[in-house]
Each structure stands twice: as structure tokens, then as C-alpha cells.
Amino acid sequence: MDIGLADELGFAVETSARTTDATGSTTWERVGPGKYRLAMKHPGYWPAESVVDHAATDSTQTLEVRRIGNLELVVKNTLGNPQEGALVELTSVEQSQDVSAWVERGLVTLSRSGWKTGPDGRLRMLGLPNGAYRWRVTPRNGEAREGESVAPPMSTGVVEVRVE
């Protein structure tokens, strides 16, 4: 994984990112006391960032990283027919974050129909940090349904939602 370290003014401690070893560790030597921003970017993982307060003595900092996964909602009526145009809202339970903000920043990709289900009644959300998500589906004509599902790491969670 590529790890970067910058001081509180945003200046990089090194000009290039470090790569972790087999244990997921990396070390910077002769770093003075102060606050630093630790950032990780790597394909297949959700970008992680943390501010650390480094004391004058040796210290170890841990940065939690998450694999990415996908979530697909399949909206059908009570007869099992796909429901096109149902509006979907999605929130990360663990991060208390509306996923639309991640889409705007380019971190998460939606299927071509945006936040509405396509002709096949599906909406795909790709590149989510694995974990629990709260969803709300509002069909064009009918009552909203709510639930919670998991985006599994390195896989796609598929959820079927029945609406009237």
C-alpha cells in the first residue's frame, strides 16, 4: 500500500509515498514532534486518512483500512416485475455519511441511471468501503421502503426490494 505523510502545513515528509511491507507496516525515521496527516491510497481499498500527534519519543500509529465492495439494489413490484425509476438513497451506517457525497467526489460510481433504478429495476453502487449501509427506496408510485444491507469486501451484495 502507498502511504504518505505530511506535516500540519501540508508539506510532504518525503517527496514520494512509502510502500508497506508484508505486515502492513512502514517507518519514517527522524520525524520531529508535531501533528502529521497520514494518508493511504491503494487499488481495491478505500482511501484512508488520519491526523496523528507524534511525540518526541518513538510511537506507533495505526491507520484502519477497508477493502472496497459493491452493493446492488434490485427493485421489483409484488408481481416480481422490475421497477424502473425508483429513487434510491444510501447512507453508510459506520461512517454516518450520505453516499451521494462520495459519488460527487468520484470515490463511488453508480450505474448509468444515477440514483434511480434502470429498466431492469437495478441500481449498482461500485467502490463502497465494505460495511453496513442504510437504504431507502421510493418508487415512482408507491410508498418508500427502508432497510439495511452490507457491501461485502471484494464482492457485490445484492438486495431485492419489493414495492407496491
Secondary structure by P-SEA (a helix, b strand, c coil): cbbbbbcccccccccbbbbbccccbbbbccccbbbbbbbbbbccccbbbbbbbccccbbbbbbbbbbbbbbbbbbbcccbbbbcbbbbbbbcccccccaaaaaaaccccccccccccccccbbbbccccbbbbbbbbbcccbbbbbbcccccccbbbbbbbbcc
